[in-house]
Amino acid sequence: MTRTTERPAASPAARRAPAWAAALAGVLAGAVGLAVAELVAAVIAPGASTVFAGGAAVIDAAPRWLKDFAVETFGTTDKAVLLGTMGVVLAVGAAAAGLLELRRRPWGAVLVGAVGIAGAVTAVLRPDATALWAVPSLVGIGAAVLVLRLATQRLAPAWSSGGAAEPARRSDAAGVPERGADGAGAMDRRGFLVVAGAAAGTTVLALVGARLLSAGATAVKAARETLRLPVPRTPAPSVPAGADLRIAGLTPYVTPAADFYRIDTALRVPQIDPAHWSLEVHGLVDEPFTLSWDELLALPMQEHHVTLACVSNEVGGDLIGNALWLGYPIGALLERAKPRAGADMVLSRSHDGFTAGTPLEVLRDPARTSLLAIGMNGEPLPVAHGFPARLVVPGLYGYVSATKWVTSLTVTTFAADQGYWTPRGWSARGPVKVQSRIDVPRGSASAGSVTVAGVAWAQHTGIGKVEVRADSGPWVQAELADTVGPDTWRQWRASLPLARGEHTLEVRATDANGQVQTEAEAPVAPDGATGWHRISVSVT
């Protein structure tokens, strides 16, 4: 016998009971939405990814103090930390959306939709974006909302439409659902698990599909692996045997590509097929032109050892490296374009929208080999370091010169244009300052004659002298290693007699023109840190 009864509204206790499941439903919905968006972005444009477009917008909008903190605290892992933080925030927000959808339907879905629309708008506003860049986020919204609705409907059928009491039928063995003791419809556990499993499977399949559809990355990898670098018309001088002192713990003279620091604004490394790459040279020039990849390879290449340093490098920091670069002189490209009178800056632009303003006189300086580089340490540029082409300029911090994945050079003026970092509070011109660093000893040493060693740099001037001292005592001149030229750092070493106990070691450098490294301490902003590197050593 079947009868119809009025079901009372669910009690607060009943509403709270499946909270963990509602949060899980929200997280699964968010995961599906992001994964589907990644899949669609792999087809349309990798830069349209909801996560990476949003992350790039966060980087652009972050205040200078926050960027400084991230680089100082996390170094080259800052991007991984940002993505991890975004993941945690999105997961918490998705969990909240699940709870909201369960208890105040449809506001959870509205929250998810608002986030997705914000992602679509952000993607469309990225450099070089088109209207199609909104599609991944919009499709992801649809997938997320669908999963959210399906999952929460199975958590609490009695209030799945907003919590109001609904008529319900009750039966004995006839098969009509029983109502719970408190009047709420029982949670459909089996149905929820089916939806959850389907959501998890969809997430995995979408991510795998996105990886497989990343044909651009596959093509770039293949192009790099098969590229044979041209033989340089002007090879670099051989590195003298005495350039590397080969002291345990001392930074090598040439930095392996795998150990070279990477600081840039790209959350997702641009994947550029050389066959589709070109460099536009234009602006205040009489003869603008566009250079193709094949045309670049046909030019007479030069090799040059150059040390690059990040302006965010703290005193004693490791955001610096020395490598052998292969490329074509930027000055020759500019001469071909014939800059007009009054121009004083070249604004280089990266594939991902980053820009750097470099003094025109530096790039045209015949004594300074500034390169449009395609090779690093005898191999094609690593993708993370700018493949297929980047700028390498001796003597300037990277933020005003070392543009990776470069696609254009605009001859202009400092009065008319600014690089990416200048409006964010950094100096428009960034000459590298005289610096030195102690690499060894590290933490402890044995009493007696202690070897102190490190590196010093003053690109494009060169290092003339390095001095070290212990406990504010007299300065001791260090032995300088050989070098190939003024555009690289130099290793140095000295021996200091140290008794048992705690000691403070200091180092200072003097460049080839006699300029002594300043003791005055200054932060990295706005144009590079200053001060002497000091370390504490426990001698036993």
C-alpha positions in Angstrom: 0.0 0.0 0.0 1.4 3.4 -1.0 0.6 6.7 0.6 1.7 10.3 -0.1 3.1 12.4 2.7 4.6 15.9 3.1 8.3 15.8 3.7 9.5 18.3 6.3 12.5 20.5 5.5 15.9 19.0 6.3 17.2 19.8 9.7 20.5 21.7 10.1 22.2 18.5 11.3 21.1 16.8 8.2 22.4 19.6 6.1 25.8 19.5 7.8 26.2 15.7 7.5 27.4 15.5 3.9 29.6 18.7 4.1 32.8 16.8 3.3 31.2 15.2 0.3 29.9 18.6 -0.9 33.4 20.0 -0.6 34.7 17.0 -2.6 32.1 17.6 -5.2 33.2 21.2 -5.6 36.9 20.2 -5.9 36.1 17.5 -8.5 34.0 20.0 -10.5 36.8 22.5 -10.4 39.3 19.8 -11.5 37.1 18.8 -14.4 36.6 22.4 -15.5 40.3 23.2 -15.4 41.3 20.0 -17.2 38.7 20.4 -19.9 39.9 24.0 -20.3 43.5 22.8 -20.7 42.3 20.3 -23.4 40.5 23.0 -25.4 43.5 25.4 -25.0 45.8 22.7 -26.4 43.7 22.9 -29.5 43.2 26.6 -29.7 46.3 28.2 -28.2 48.4 27.1 -25.1 48.4 30.7 -23.9 44.6 30.6 -23.5 44.9 28.1 -20.6 42.7 29.4 -17.7 45.5 28.6 -15.2 48.4 30.0 -17.1 46.6 33.1 -18.4 45.4 33.8 -14.8 48.8 33.2 -13.4 50.4 35.5 -15.9 47.9 38.2 -15.0 48.8 37.7 -11.3 52.5 38.2 -12.1 51.7 41.4 -14.1 49.5 42.8 -11.4 51.7 41.9 -8.4 53.3 44.9 -6.6 57.1 45.2 -6.7 57.6 44.3 -3.1 55.8 41.0 -3.6 57.9 40.1 -6.7 61.0 40.9 -4.7 59.9 38.7 -1.8 59.1 35.8 -4.2 62.4 35.9 -5.9 64.4 36.5 -2.7 62.5 33.7 -0.9 62.0 31.1 -3.6 64.5 32.0 -6.2 64.1 30.0 -9.5 61.2 28.0 -8.0 59.0 31.1 -7.7 56.8 30.0 -10.6 56.2 26.6 -9.1 55.3 28.2 -5.8 52.9 30.6 -7.5 51.2 27.7 -9.4 51.0 25.7 -6.1 49.5 28.6 -4.3 46.9 29.1 -7.1 46.1 25.5 -6.9 45.4 25.7 -3.2 43.3 28.8 -3.5 41.3 27.3 -6.4 40.7 24.1 -4.4 39.5 26.0 -1.4 37.2 28.1 -3.5 35.9 25.0 -5.3 35.2 23.3 -2.0 33.3 26.4 -0.9 31.3 26.3 -4.1 30.3 22.7 -3.4 29.0 23.6 0.0 27.2 26.6 -1.3 25.6 24.6 -4.1 24.4 22.0 -1.6 22.8 24.5 0.8 21.9 27.5 -1.4 21.5 26.2 -4.9 22.3 27.6 -7.5 24.8 30.0 -5.9 27.6 27.5 -5.9 27.2 27.2 -9.7 27.0 31.0 -9.9 30.4 31.2 -8.1 32.0 28.7 -10.4 30.6 30.5 -13.4 31.9 33.9 -12.2 35.4 32.5 -11.8 35.3 31.0 -15.2 34.1 34.2 -16.8 36.9 36.1 -15.1 39.3 33.5 -16.5 37.9 34.0 -20.0 38.2 37.8 -19.8 41.8 37.5 -18.5 42.8 35.2 -21.3 41.4 37.5 -24.0 43.3 40.5 -22.5 46.7 38.7 -22.7 49.2 40.0 -25.3 48.5 38.7 -28.8 45.2 37.1 -27.7 42.1 36.7 -29.9 38.5 36.3 -29.0 39.0 32.5 -29.3 41.1 32.6 -26.2 37.9 32.9 -24.2 36.7 29.5 -25.4 38.7 27.2 -23.1 37.5 29.0 -19.9 33.9 29.1 -21.1 33.9 25.4 -22.0 35.5 24.6 -18.7 32.7 26.5 -16.9 30.1 24.3 -18.5 31.9 21.1 -17.6 32.4 22.3 -14.0 28.8 23.4 -13.4 27.5 20.2 -14.9 29.6 18.0 -12.6 28.8 20.3 -9.6 25.0 20.0 -10.2 25.1 16.2 -10.8 27.1 15.5 -7.7 25.2 17.7 -5.3 21.9 16.4 -6.5 23.0 13.0 -5.3 24.2 14.2 -2.0 20.7 15.4 -0.7 17.8 14.8 -3.0 15.4 16.4 -0.5 16.9 19.9 -0.7 18.8 19.7 -4.0 16.6 22.5 -5.4 17.4 24.9 -2.6 16.4 23.4 0.7 12.7 23.9 0.6 10.5 21.0 1.7 9.2 18.9 -1.2 6.4 16.3 -1.5 7.8 12.9 -1.4 6.4 9.4 -1.7 7.1 6.7 0.7 6.6 3.0 0.3 7.4 -0.3 1.9 9.0 -2.9 -0.4 7.4 -1.5 -3.5 10.7 0.4 -4.4 9.8 4.0 -3.7 12.6 5.8 -1.7 12.2 6.0 2.1 12.7 9.4 3.7 15.3 9.8 6.4 14.4 9.8 10.1 14.7 13.6 10.1 12.6 14.0 7.0 15.5 14.5 4.5 15.9 12.3 1.4 18.7 9.9 1.9 22.1 10.6 0.3 22.5 8.6 -2.9 25.9 7.3 -2.1 26.2 5.0 -5.0 25.1 7.7 -7.4 27.6 10.2 -5.9 30.4 7.8 -6.2 29.5 7.2 -9.8 29.6 10.9 -10.6 32.8 11.4 -8.6 34.5 8.5 -10.4 33.4 9.8 -13.7 34.7 13.3 -12.8 38.1 12.0 -11.8 38.3 9.9 -14.9 37.4 12.8 -17.1 40.0 15.0 -15.4 42.7 12.4 -16.1 41.6 11.8 -19.7 41.4 15.6 -20.4 44.9 16.2 -19.0 46.3 13.3 -21.0 44.6 14.5 -24.1 45.9 18.0 -23.6 49.4 16.6 -23.3 49.0 14.6 -26.5 47.5 17.5 -28.4 50.4 19.8 -27.4 51.8 19.3 -30.9 53.5 22.6 -30.7 55.7 21.4 -27.8 56.4 18.2 -29.6 57.4 20.0 -32.8 59.6 22.4 -31.0 61.4 19.6 -29.2 62.0 17.7 -32.4 63.2 20.9 -34.2 65.7 21.6 -31.4 67.0 18.0 -31.3 67.6 17.9 -35.1 69.0 21.4 -35.3 72.7 21.6 -36.3 74.2 24.9 -35.3 76.2 26.7 -37.9 79.9 26.9 -37.5 80.8 30.3 -36.2 82.6 32.6 -38.6 84.2 34.1 -35.5 84.8 31.4 -32.8 85.3 32.4 -29.2 88.8 32.3 -27.7 89.6 29.0 -26.0 89.0 29.1 -22.2 92.5 29.2 -20.6 93.4 26.3 -18.5 93.8 28.6 -15.5 90.3 30.1 -15.8 88.9 27.3 -13.6 90.7 26.9 -10.3 88.9 23.6 -9.7 88.4 24.0 -6.0 85.7 21.9 -4.4 82.6 24.0 -3.9 83.7 26.8 -6.2 81.3 27.7 -9.0 82.7 26.5 -12.3 83.9 29.1 -14.9 81.3 27.9 -17.4 77.8 27.3 -16.0 76.0 24.2 -17.5 72.7 25.0 -19.1 70.9 22.8 -16.6 72.3 24.9 -13.7 71.9 28.3 -15.3 69.4 30.5 -13.4 66.0 31.3 -14.9 64.1 34.3 -13.9 61.4 35.6 -16.3 57.6 36.3 -16.4 56.6 33.2 -18.4 54.6 30.7 -16.3 54.4 28.4 -19.3 57.6 28.3 -21.4 56.7 29.5 -25.0 57.0 26.8 -27.5 58.1 28.3 -30.8 58.7 26.2 -33.9 61.8 27.8 -35.7 60.0 27.3 -39.0 57.4 29.8 -37.9 59.7 32.2 -36.1 60.8 35.6 -37.4 62.3 38.8 -36.0 60.9 42.1 -37.0 63.3 45.1 -36.8 61.3 48.3 -37.1 60.4 51.6 -35.5 62.5 54.7 -35.9 64.5 53.3 -38.8 64.8 54.0 -42.5 64.9 50.4 -43.7 62.7 48.1 -41.5 62.9 44.4 -42.3 61.8 41.0 -41.1 64.4 38.2 -40.6 63.3 34.6 -41.0 64.9 31.6 -39.2 66.6 30.4 -42.4 68.0 33.8 -43.1 69.3 34.1 -39.5 71.1 30.7 -39.8 72.7 31.9 -43.1 74.3 34.9 -41.4 78.0 34.8 -40.2 77.8 33.7 -36.6 80.0 34.7 -33.7 80.7 33.0 -30.4 81.3 34.9 -27.2 81.5 34.0 -23.5 79.2 36.3 -21.5 78.1 36.3 -17.9 74.5 37.2 -17.3 73.1 38.5 -14.0 69.6 39.1 -12.7 68.9 42.5 -11.1 67.1 40.6 -8.4 70.4 38.9 -7.3 71.1 39.7 -3.7 74.7 40.3 -2.6 76.2 36.8 -2.5 73.3 35.4 -4.5 73.3 32.8 -7.3 71.1 34.5 -9.9 74.1 34.8 -12.2 75.8 32.5 -14.7 78.5 32.4 -17.4 78.0 30.6 -20.7 79.3 30.4 -24.3 76.8 32.0 -26.6 76.5 31.6 -30.4 74.6 34.2 -32.4 74.7 37.2 -34.8 75.6 40.7 -33.6 72.6 42.8 -32.8 74.6 45.9 -33.9 74.8 44.5 -37.4 71.0 44.1 -37.5 70.5 47.6 -36.4 73.0 49.0 -38.9 71.0 47.2 -41.6 67.8 48.9 -40.4 69.5 52.4 -40.2 68.2 54.0 -37.0 67.1 57.6 -37.3 68.6 60.5 -35.4 67.2 60.9 -32.0 66.5 57.2 -31.3 68.2 56.1 -28.1 66.5 52.8 -27.1 65.6 49.4 -28.6 62.5 47.8 -27.2 62.8 44.1 -27.6 59.6 42.0 -27.3 59.2 38.4 -26.3 56.7 35.9 -27.8 54.9 36.0 -24.4 54.6 39.8 -24.4 57.5 40.7 -22.1 59.5 43.7 -23.2 62.9 45.2 -22.3 64.3 48.6 -23.1 68.0 48.6 -24.0 70.2 51.6 -24.7 70.8 51.9 -28.4 74.4 53.0 -27.9 75.1 49.8 -26.0 73.8 47.6 -28.8 75.8 49.5 -31.4 79.0 49.6 -29.4 81.6 47.9 -31.6 83.7 46.9 -28.5 80.7 45.0 -27.0 79.5 41.8 -28.6 75.7 41.9 -28.1 74.2 38.9 -29.7 70.9 37.6 -31.1 71.8 34.2 -29.7 70.7 30.8 -31.0 73.2 28.6 -29.1 74.4 28.0 -25.6 77.5 26.1 -24.6 77.7 24.4 -28.0 74.0 23.3 -28.1 70.9 25.0 -29.4 69.3 27.2 -26.8 67.3 25.3 -24.3 63.6 26.0 -24.7 63.5 27.5 -21.1 66.4 29.8 -22.0 64.8 31.3 -25.1 64.8 28.8 -28.0 64.9 29.6 -30.8 66.5 33.0 -30.3 67.2 35.5 -27.4 69.3 38.5 -26.7 72.6 38.4 -24.8 74.0 41.8 -23.9 77.2 42.1 -21.8 77.2 44.6 -18.9 73.5 45.0 -18.5 71.1 43.3 -16.1 68.8 40.9 -17.8 65.6 42.9 -17.1 66.7 45.6 -19.6 68.5 43.3 -22.1 68.2 39.5 -22.0 64.9 39.1 -23.7 64.1 35.4 -24.4 61.9 34.0 -27.2 62.5 37.4 -28.9 60.3 38.3 -31.9 60.8 42.0 -32.5 63.2 44.9 -32.0 61.6 48.3 -32.1 64.0 51.3 -32.4 62.5 54.0 -30.3 63.3 56.4 -27.4 63.3 56.2 -23.6 60.9 59.2 -23.6 58.3 57.3 -25.8 58.5 53.7 -24.6 59.2 51.7 -21.5 60.2 48.0 -20.9 58.1 45.7 -18.8 59.8 46.4 -15.4 60.3 50.2 -15.7 56.6 51.2 -14.9 56.8 48.7 -12.0 59.4 50.8 -10.2 62.7 49.6 -11.7 65.4 51.8 -13.3 65.1 52.3 -17.0 68.8 51.6 -17.5 70.5 48.7 -15.7 74.3 48.5 -15.9 75.7 45.6 -13.9 77.5 46.7 -10.7 80.8 45.5 -9.4 80.2 42.5 -7.3 82.0 39.6 -5.6 81.0 36.4 -3.8 82.5 33.9 -1.4 81.8 30.3 -2.4 84.2 28.5 -0.1 84.5 27.7 2.8 80.9 26.9 3.5 80.0 27.0 7.2 83.1 25.4 8.7 86.8 24.9 8.1 89.9 23.4 9.8 92.2 25.7 11.8 95.3 26.9 10.0 95.7 28.2 6.5 92.1 28.3 5.1 91.4 28.6 1.4 88.8 31.2 0.6 87.6 31.3 -3.0 84.7 32.7 -5.1 83.8 34.7 -8.1 83.8 38.4 -9.0 82.3 40.2 -11.9 82.2 43.7 -13.5 80.9 43.0 -17.1 81.8 44.7 -19.6 84.7 46.4 -17.7 86.4 43.3 -16.2 87.8 42.6 -12.7 91.2 44.1 -11.8 91.5 43.0 -8.2 89.8 41.0 -5.4 90.5 41.4 -1.7 89.4 39.3 1.3 89.7 39.8 5.0 88.8 38.1 8.3 87.1 39.8 11.3 87.6 43.3 9.9 91.4 42.8 9.8 93.7 43.9 7.0 92.8 43.2 3.4 94.6 40.4 1.7 94.8 40.5 -2.2 93.5 37.3 -3.8 95.0 35.4 -6.7 92.9 36.0 -9.8 92.2 33.1 -12.2 92.5 33.6 -16.0 89.6 34.7 -18.1 88.7 35.0 -21.8 87.8 38.6 -21.5 86.0 41.4 -19.6 82.5 40.2 -20.2 82.8 37.2 -17.9 83.2 36.7 -14.2 86.6 35.7 -12.7 87.4 33.1 -10.1 89.7 34.0 -7.2 91.3 32.5 -4.2 93.3 33.5 -1.1 94.7 31.8 2.0 93.9 33.2 5.4 95.3 32.0 8.7 92.4 31.3 11.0 92.5 30.1 14.5 89.8 28.0 16.2 86.6 29.8 16.8 84.0 31.8 14.9 85.1 34.2 12.1 83.5 36.6 9.7 85.0 36.7 6.2 84.4 39.6 3.7 85.3 40.2 0.1 85.4 43.2 -2.2 86.3 43.6 -5.8 87.8 46.4 -7.9 87.1 46.6 -11.6 89.7 47.2 -14.3 89.1 50.9 -14.2 89.9 51.1 -10.5 86.3 51.4 -9.2 86.1 49.7 -5.8 83.0 47.7 -4.9 81.0 49.8 -2.5 80.4 48.7 1.1 77.1 50.6 1.2 74.3 48.2 1.4 71.3 48.7 -0.9 68.4 46.4 -1.9 68.0 44.9 -5.4 65.4 47.5 -6.3 65.5 49.7 -8.3 68.8 48.9 -10.1 70.7 46.1 -8.3 71.9 45.3 -4.8 75.2 46.6 -3.4 77.4 45.8 -0.4 80.2 43.4 0.5 79.5 39.7 0.8 80.0 38.5 4.3 79.9 34.9 5.6 80.4 33.3 9.1 82.8 30.4 9.4 83.2 28.0 12.3 86.9 27.0 12.5 87.7 23.8 14.4 
